[in-house]
Amino acid sequence: MKLKIGDRVIYISGEYKAEENNPLVDTEYFCKGTITDYDEDRNMICPYRVDWDNGNVNSYREEDLQLVDVKLTKEKLNNIILNNINNNLI
């Protein structure tokens, strides 16, 4: 799985101490976040930057995160609509 900028994620690995900037599932700190950057050159260990809904920001490895919602880009949405039109579903 390759996470992308705009994807909504949760922190699941517990590799880092659960706190406000590591809002681990099933803890008092839990919240969702949005991937806002991917830069393997800057930080090969933790290339995914996540802006958490609680206002904190941190970087993670892919295995630390779980996708909860994929960002629908305009192109993806247009493709869905065109496919539905072509299949007479709309």
N, CA, C and O atoms as a DFTB+ gen file, in Angstrom:
360 C
 N C O
     1  1       0.854      -1.186       0.000
     2  2       0.000       0.000       0.000
     3  2       0.890       1.236       0.000
     4  3       1.846       1.320       0.771
     5  1       0.587       2.151      -0.827
     6  2       1.331       3.403      -0.891
     7  2       0.404       4.531      -0.491
     8  3      -0.538       4.853      -1.215
     9  1       0.663       5.131       0.653
    10  2      -0.140       6.249       1.107
    11  2       0.175       7.476       0.266
    12  3       1.274       7.614      -0.270
    13  1      -0.811       8.368       0.159
    14  2      -0.652       9.545      -0.684
    15  2      -1.037      10.807       0.087
    16  3      -1.782      10.759       1.065
    17  1      -0.514      11.920      -0.378
    18  2      -0.876      13.207       0.214
    19  2      -2.388      13.386       0.107
    20  3      -2.981      13.174      -0.950
    21  1      -2.991      13.777       1.213
    22  2      -4.434      13.964       1.263
    23  2      -5.158      12.789       1.890
    24  3      -6.313      12.927       2.292
    25  1      -4.503      11.624       1.986
    26  2      -5.130      10.457       2.614
    27  2      -5.332      10.702       4.105
    28  3      -4.511      11.340       4.765
    29  1      -6.431      10.186       4.612
    30  2      -6.728      10.262       6.048
    31  2      -6.226       8.980       6.691
    32  3      -6.470       7.885       6.184
    33  1      -5.525       9.119       7.806
    34  2      -4.871       7.982       8.443
    35  2      -5.065       8.019       9.957
    36  3      -5.458       9.031      10.536
    37  1      -4.769       6.857      10.581
    38  2      -4.672       6.771      12.027
    39  2      -3.328       6.139      12.365
    40  3      -2.743       5.422      11.553
    41  1      -2.848       6.415      13.573
    42  2      -1.567       5.893      14.037
    43  2      -1.817       4.594      14.795
    44  3      -2.521       4.588      15.805
    45  1      -1.236       3.481      14.306
    46  2      -1.572       2.168      14.863
    47  2      -0.401       1.379      15.437
    48  3      -0.627       0.439      16.200
    49  1       0.837       1.724      15.101
    50  2       1.951       0.827      15.447
    51  2       2.339       0.847      16.918
    52  3       2.786      -0.170      17.449
    53  1       2.179       1.967      17.575
    54  2       2.631       2.066      18.960
    55  2       4.142       2.110      19.093
    56  3       4.667       1.988      20.200
    57  1       4.846       2.281      17.990
    58  2       6.312       2.333      17.983
    59  2       6.835       3.527      18.790
    60  3       7.902       3.461      19.400
    61  1       6.076       4.597      18.780
    62  2       6.465       5.812      19.488
    63  2       5.471       6.034      20.623
    64  3       4.305       5.654      20.516
    65  1       5.928       6.645      21.700
    66  2       5.096       6.850      22.884
    67  2       3.796       7.575      22.528
    68  3       3.807       8.587      21.827
    69  1       2.680       7.043      23.021
    70  2       1.376       7.675      22.794
    71  2       1.320       8.997      23.545
    72  3       1.468       9.037      24.767
    73  1       1.110      10.055      22.819
    74  2       0.944      11.391      23.372
    75  2       0.247      12.239      22.318
    76  3      -0.147      11.718      21.275
    77  1       0.091      13.515      22.565
    78  2      -0.678      14.348      21.638
    79  2      -0.098      14.356      20.227
    80  3      -0.850      14.422      19.255
    81  1       1.227      14.290      20.098
    82  2       1.799      14.300      18.751
    83  2       1.974      12.887      18.181
    84  3       2.474      12.731      17.067
    85  1       1.570      11.862      18.932
    86  2       1.492      10.470      18.468
    87  2       0.163       9.886      18.961
    88  3       0.146       9.068      19.881
    89  1      -0.944      10.304      18.352
    90  2      -2.279       9.949      18.862
    91  2      -2.680       8.498      18.550
    92  3      -3.485       8.236      17.657
    93  1      -2.104       7.583      19.302
    94  2      -2.294       6.155      19.104
    95  2      -3.752       5.733      19.294
    96  3      -4.449       6.233      20.176
    97  1      -4.193       4.806      18.451
    98  2      -5.532       4.227      18.560
    99  2      -5.738       3.671      19.972
   100  3      -4.794       3.174      20.587
   101  1      -6.951       3.752      20.479
   102  2      -7.329       3.219      21.789
   103  2      -6.586       3.859      22.951
   104  3      -6.382       3.225      23.986
   105  1      -6.179       5.119      22.784
   106  2      -5.623       5.876      23.896
   107  2      -6.401       7.184      24.003
   108  3      -7.192       7.522      23.123
   109  1      -6.169       7.901      25.075
   110  2      -6.853       9.174      25.273
   111  2      -6.454      10.216      24.223
   112  3      -7.141      11.225      24.061
   113  1      -5.362       9.980      23.518
   114  2      -4.851      10.934      22.535
   115  2      -5.365      10.684      21.117
   116  3      -5.102      11.482      20.217
   117  1      -6.078       9.610      20.913
   118  2      -6.482       9.188      19.569
   119  2      -7.230      10.270      18.798
   120  3      -8.132      10.922      19.324
   121  1      -6.831      10.444      17.537
   122  2      -7.555      11.253      16.561
   123  2      -7.063      10.842      15.178
   124  3      -6.075      10.118      15.050
   125  1      -7.745      11.300      14.169
   126  2      -7.334      11.033      12.783
   127  2      -6.410      12.151      12.314
   128  3      -6.312      13.212      12.931
   129  1      -5.728      11.873      11.189
   130  2      -4.851      12.878      10.613
   131  2      -4.854      12.811       9.104
   132  3      -5.431      11.900       8.510
   133  1      -4.208      13.779       8.493
   134  2      -4.117      13.872       7.040
   135  2      -2.652      13.902       6.627
   136  3      -1.863      14.670       7.177
   137  1      -2.291      13.069       5.660
   138  2      -0.932      13.107       5.134
   139  2      -0.785      14.384       4.318
   140  3      -1.531      14.617       3.367
   141  1       0.183      15.205       4.700
   142  2       0.378      16.489       4.034
   143  2       1.685      16.580       3.256
   144  3       1.904      17.536       2.512
   145  1       2.561      15.577       3.428
   146  2       3.828      15.605       2.701
   147  2       4.427      14.210       2.679
   148  3       4.241      13.425       3.609
   149  1       5.146      13.912       1.608
   150  2       5.929      12.686       1.513
   151  2       7.279      13.081       0.940
   152  3       7.360      13.585      -0.180
   153  1       8.336      12.853       1.703
   154  2       9.657      13.277       1.269
   155  2      10.693      12.268       1.733
   156  3      11.253      12.398       2.821
   157  1      10.945      11.264       0.909
   158  2      11.895      10.223       1.305
   159  2      13.328      10.741       1.321
   160  3      14.173      10.160       2.002
   161  1      13.626      11.808       0.598
   162  2      14.973      12.375       0.628
   163  2      15.248      13.100       1.944
   164  3      16.366      13.064       2.459
   165  1      14.235      13.747       2.474
   166  2      14.395      14.505       3.719
   167  2      14.552      13.588       4.910
   168  3      15.387      13.824       5.784
   169  1      13.745      12.536       4.943
   170  2      13.732      11.675       6.122
   171  2      13.366      10.270       5.673
   172  3      12.190       9.905       5.678
   173  1      14.347       9.486       5.289
   174  2      14.068       8.163       4.733
   175  2      13.435       7.222       5.756
   176  3      12.752       6.272       5.372
   177  1      13.643       7.462       7.027
   178  2      13.075       6.590       8.052
   179  2      11.581       6.866       8.218
   180  3      10.785       5.932       8.314
   181  1      11.207       8.118       8.251
   182  2       9.802       8.512       8.462
   183  2       9.403       9.560       7.419
   184  3       9.344      10.749       7.735
   185  1       9.132       9.141       6.196
   186  2       8.901      10.111       5.123
   187  2       7.501      10.732       5.075
   188  3       7.288      11.720       4.372
   189  1       6.541      10.159       5.821
   190  2       5.161      10.671       5.761
   191  2       4.931      11.703       6.857
   192  3       5.059      11.395       8.042
   193  1       4.593      12.923       6.463
   194  2       4.226      13.955       7.430
   195  2       2.712      13.890       7.603
   196  3       1.963      13.875       6.626
   197  1       2.272      13.853       8.864
   198  2       0.845      13.805       9.164
   199  2       0.472      15.016      10.009
   200  3       1.093      15.285      11.037
   201  1      -0.548      15.741       9.564
   202  2      -1.137      16.815      10.358
   203  2      -2.342      16.220      11.071
   204  3      -3.343      15.873      10.443
   205  1      -2.235      16.108      12.388
   206  2      -3.294      15.493      13.182
   207  2      -4.432      16.474      13.426
   208  3      -4.211      17.683      13.487
   209  1      -5.640      15.957      13.566
   210  2      -6.820      16.791      13.789
   211  2      -6.740      17.573      15.094
   212  3      -7.472      18.546      15.278
   213  1      -5.855      17.157      16.007
   214  2      -5.699      17.870      17.280
   215  2      -4.712      19.035      17.162
   216  3      -4.411      19.692      18.158
   217  1      -4.208      19.295      15.955
   218  2      -3.314      20.423      15.722
   219  2      -1.840      20.077      15.736
   220  3      -1.016      20.929      15.405
   221  1      -1.478      18.867      16.102
   222  2      -0.081      18.450      16.128
   223  2       0.355      17.900      14.776
   224  3      -0.474      17.530      13.944
   225  1       1.672      17.853      14.569
   226  2       2.264      17.363      13.325
   227  2       3.406      16.425      13.699
   228  3       4.134      16.677      14.659
   229  1       3.561      15.329      12.928
   230  2       4.672      14.422      13.150
   231  2       4.939      13.640      11.868
   232  3       4.129      13.668      10.941
   233  1       6.064      12.949      11.815
   234  2       6.432      12.140      10.661
   235  2       6.485      10.668      11.033
   236  3       6.849      10.318      12.156
   237  1       6.114       9.787      10.069
   238  2       5.973       8.359      10.343
   239  2       6.437       7.521       9.169
   240  3       6.598       8.000       8.046
   241  1       6.647       6.245       9.477
   242  2       6.861       5.232       8.449
   243  2       5.486       4.762       7.986
   244  3       4.491       4.948       8.686
   245  1       5.437       4.161       6.820
   246  2       4.152       3.677       6.302
   247  2       3.521       2.649       7.237
   248  3       2.306       2.655       7.433
   249  1       4.342       1.761       7.817
   250  2       3.805       0.708       8.683
   251  2       3.265       1.232      10.016
   252  3       2.617       0.486      10.752
   253  1       3.522       2.505      10.336
   254  2       2.978       3.102      11.556
   255  2       1.529       3.550      11.375
   256  3       0.818       3.781      12.354
   257  1       1.101       3.670      10.134
   258  2      -0.183       4.298       9.822
   259  2      -1.142       3.318       9.157
   260  3      -0.732       2.350       8.517
   261  1      -2.419       3.597       9.326
   262  2      -3.455       2.832       8.632
   263  2      -4.357       3.805       7.905
   264  3      -4.821       4.790       8.478
   265  1      -4.598       3.521       6.651
   266  2      -5.484       4.339       5.828
   267  2      -6.917       4.193       6.325
   268  3      -7.394       3.077       6.532
   269  1      -7.606       5.317       6.516
   270  2      -9.021       5.266       6.899
   271  2      -9.917       5.913       5.860
   272  3     -11.121       5.656       5.836
   273  1      -9.343       6.757       4.993
   274  2     -10.142       7.380       3.941
   275  2      -9.196       7.898       2.871
   276  3      -8.217       8.582       3.172
   277  1      -9.492       7.572       1.628
   278  2      -8.661       8.009       0.512
   279  2      -9.185       9.339       0.005
   280  3     -10.392       9.520      -0.161
   281  1      -8.293      10.248      -0.235
   282  2      -8.685      11.534      -0.810
   283  2      -9.173      11.294      -2.227
   284  3      -8.488      10.656      -3.027
   285  1     -10.349      11.802      -2.533
   286  2     -10.848      11.721      -3.901
   287  2     -10.388      12.967      -4.649
   288  3     -10.878      14.070      -4.405
   289  1      -9.457      12.778      -5.548
   290  2      -9.008      13.902      -6.361
   291  2     -10.070      14.195      -7.411
   292  3     -10.943      13.367      -7.675
   293  1      -9.990      15.359      -7.997
   294  2     -10.938      15.738      -9.043
   295  2     -10.901      14.720     -10.181
   296  3     -11.942      14.358     -10.729
   297  1      -9.688      14.255     -10.537
   298  2      -9.543      13.273     -11.616
   299  2     -10.220      11.945     -11.262
   300  3     -10.919      11.366     -12.093
   301  1     -10.016      11.462     -10.031
   302  2     -10.648      10.207      -9.617
   303  2     -12.162      10.338      -9.611
   304  3     -12.875       9.438     -10.055
   305  1     -12.649      11.469      -9.103
   306  2     -14.094      11.695      -9.061
   307  2     -14.670      11.750     -10.474
   308  3     -15.728      11.176     -10.733
   309  1     -13.986      12.434     -11.386
   310  2     -14.446      12.495     -12.775
   311  2     -14.470      11.114     -13.416
   312  3     -15.394      10.789     -14.162
   313  1     -13.447      10.292     -13.126
   314  2     -13.427       8.931     -13.669
   315  2     -14.583       8.096     -13.149
   316  3     -15.168       7.317     -13.901
   317  1     -14.920       8.244     -11.878
   318  2     -16.061       7.514     -11.309
   319  2     -17.350       7.937     -12.007
   320  3     -18.168       7.097     -12.382
   321  1     -17.521       9.238     -12.177
   322  2     -18.727       9.750     -12.829
   323  2     -18.810       9.257     -14.273
   324  3     -19.867       8.808     -14.715
   325  1     -17.686       9.339     -15.018
   326  2     -17.683       8.882     -16.411
   327  2     -17.973       7.390     -16.520
   328  3     -18.705       6.965     -17.413
   329  1     -17.409       6.597     -15.621
   330  2     -17.684       5.161     -15.627
   331  2     -19.157       4.878     -15.363
   332  3     -19.747       3.999     -15.991
   333  1     -19.748       5.621     -14.436
   334  2     -21.170       5.442     -14.139
   335  2     -22.042       5.868     -15.304
   336  3     -23.055       5.229     -15.589
   337  1     -21.659       6.941     -15.979
   338  2     -22.410       7.377     -17.157
   339  2     -22.302       6.319     -18.260
   340  3     -23.302       5.943     -18.872
   341  1     -21.090       5.852     -18.503
   342  2     -20.874       4.831     -19.550
   343  2     -21.618       3.532     -19.258
   344  3     -22.007       2.818     -20.183
   345  1     -21.813       3.229     -18.013
   346  2     -22.520       2.014     -17.631
   347  2     -24.001       2.268     -17.369
   348  3     -24.707       1.417     -16.829
   349  1     -24.460       3.469     -17.767
   350  2     -25.873       3.860     -17.592
   351  2     -26.338       3.740     -16.140
   352  3     -27.483       3.372     -15.881
   353  1     -25.450       4.051     -15.196
   354  2     -25.826       4.013     -13.789
   355  2     -26.288       5.373     -13.284
   356  3     -26.813       5.496     -12.177
   357  1     -26.080       6.405     -14.126
   358  2     -26.528       7.754     -13.730
   359  2     -27.578       8.201     -14.719
   360  3     -28.109       9.306     -14.599
